[in-house]
Amino acid sequence: MQVKRAMDVTAASVENVPGVTIRWLWATPDGAPTFALRLFEVQAGASTPYHTYPYEHEMYILSGQAILRGEAQEYLLAAGDTALVLLNEKHQLVNNGTDVLRFLCAIPLPRESIGVTAQVSLYSLRQEHLSLAIDAAIDVFSARELEVQPGAMSRLIAGDSVAVWTALRDAFAAAARGGETVMVVAVSNACPLPSSQQ
């Protein structure tokens, strides 16, 4: 177990983002195996960039006020408010107050990335339109910008292991919304897509 005072951690400027600093409270150098906890400070009138990440993160407003901007909606936040930003959601925090905005942000630490290929077969059970579940899964794979190669009874998908596993989870959830579904998956880091072997 470790303890430290947040304000004893050195604040670093966020590159190309004036008026914003970050303190890495807990991360890999501290022995954190899974998550990082960061303290952001945003000066009045400044904002974080409008950006997205391939993972979720959670925020907690310590002091100040902000507008959380998304693609479809804006939220007014103040001390004590919390926000969940899901993977690939564009977002930005704008300090619309006169005081410094301070917020905590937790993110997963990067994992070692490896390329994988997955052979995916999907079977809709007791559903009138069998292709709806398959189309829903294919839409997820395409949205994640994975390499997708159709087969007679399955699809091959390839990409970064984290992206593939996340896409498989989300594709199954999308397909299962239509009813009972079976997904059969074989994953390999040794078998690239046939087109990738050239």
N, C-alpha and C positions, 0 to 999 in steps of 0.2 A: 504494500500500500504506500502511496506517495501523497504528499500535500504540498501546495505552493500557493503564494499570493498571486492573483492574476496580474496585478499591476507591477509585479516584479519581473514579469516576462517582457522581453524587449519588443516594442512595437516596430513593425517594419512597414514601410510604404508599399502599397499595392501598385505594382508596375503599371504605368500609363493611366492611373486612376487618381487624379489629384483630390486631396481632402479625405482619403480613405487609408486607414492603417489596419493591420492585422497582427494579433498576438496568437501564436500557436501555443495554446495552453497545454495540450496533451497531443502527442503524435508519436510516430515511430521512434525518434531519438529518446523519448521518455520511457520506452518500453510498451507503449500502447499497441496491442496486437491487431485491433479491429477497427476502432474509430478514432477520429481526431476531433478535438474540441477547440474552436477558434473564437477569439473575441475580436469583433470588428468595431472600429470607431469611425464614424462618418461625420464630418464637419457640416455645419448648417449650410444648406444649399448644394452640398455635394451628393453624389449617388454612386452606388455600385454599378458596374456595367450591366447592360441588358444581355443576359447570357443564359446558358443551359448547361447541365451536366448529365452524364449517363448514369446517374444514381440519385436517389432521394437525399434530401437533407432537411434537418429540422432547425428552426430558429426560435430564439427567445429574446424578447426586447427587454433589456435591463433599464435603460433610461432614454429619454428623448421621444421623438415621434417620427413616423415615416409613412410613406405611401409604398405599399408593395404592389408593383405593377406586374401583371401577367398579360398573356395574349388577349384574353377575353374579359378580364375584370381587374379592378383595383380595390385594395383594402387599405383602410386607415389603421395604423398600428400605433400603440403607445406602450409604456412600461407595463409589464405583466402579460402582454399578449404573446402568443406563440403561433408559428406558421409551419406547415408541412409543404415542402416543394417536392413534387414527385419527379422521377427521372424524365429527362428531356422536356421539362416544362420551362419555357422562357420566363425569366423573372428579373426584377430589379428593385432595389430598395432606394428610395429617394428621401433624404432628410428634408422634410418640409417644415421643420421647426426652427427655433432660434438657438437651441442647445445642441451639444454633441449627442448624436445617436449612438448608443452602445448596444450591441446585441451579440448573443452567443449563437454559434452555428456549428452543428455536429454533422460530420460527413464520414462515410466509410473510407478507410485507408485503402490505397491501391493494392491490388493483389498482383502477383506475378501473372503476366499475360502470356497465354500460349494460344496458338491457332488450332482450332478444332473443326472437324466436319461431323455433322450429325445426319443420319438417315432417319427421316421422320415419316411414319405411317399413321394415318388418322382414320378412325372408324366411328361413324355416327350410329348409335343404336336406337332403334325404334323411333326414327325421325322420318317425317314425310319427305323432306328435301335434304338428301345426303350431302349435297355440294355446299350448303350454307356453312356448315362447320369447317369444311376444308378451306373454303374461300376466306373465312374469318381468320384462320391460322396463317394462310398465305399473306393476307394483308398485314398481319403483325410482322412476319419475316421481312416483307418488303419495306415496311416503315422503319425497321431497324437497320436498313441498308446492308443486310447480310447478302452474301452470294447465295443465290437460290437456283437450283437446277432441278427441273421436273423429271420424274420418272414415271413408269407405268403404274406403279402402286404406291409410290412414296415420293418424297422430295429430299434432296440433299441440300443442306444449308451449311455455310462455312463462314468463319470469322473469328474474332477474338473470343476466347472462352467465356469471359464474363458476359459479353453481348449475346452469345449463343444461348447460354443457360437462362439468361433473363428473357430472351425471346421465346424459348421453349415454354417457360412458365406462363408468360402472357398469352402465347398462342393457345395453350391448353385452356386457359381461363376463357378466352374469346370463343373457342369452339364449344366449350361445355355450356355456355350460356343458352345454346339451342337445345340442350337435352343431354342425355347420357352419351358419353364419349370415351373411346379408348385411344390413347396415343402410345405408339410403340417407337422407342428411340434407341438407336445405337450411336455412340459417340466415340470418335477416335482422334488422336493427335498425330496419327501416322498415315492417314489416308486422305490426301487432299482431293478436292473436286477434280474429276477427269480433265476439265479444261485448264486447271491450274498446273497440271503436270507437264505442259508443253514448254 
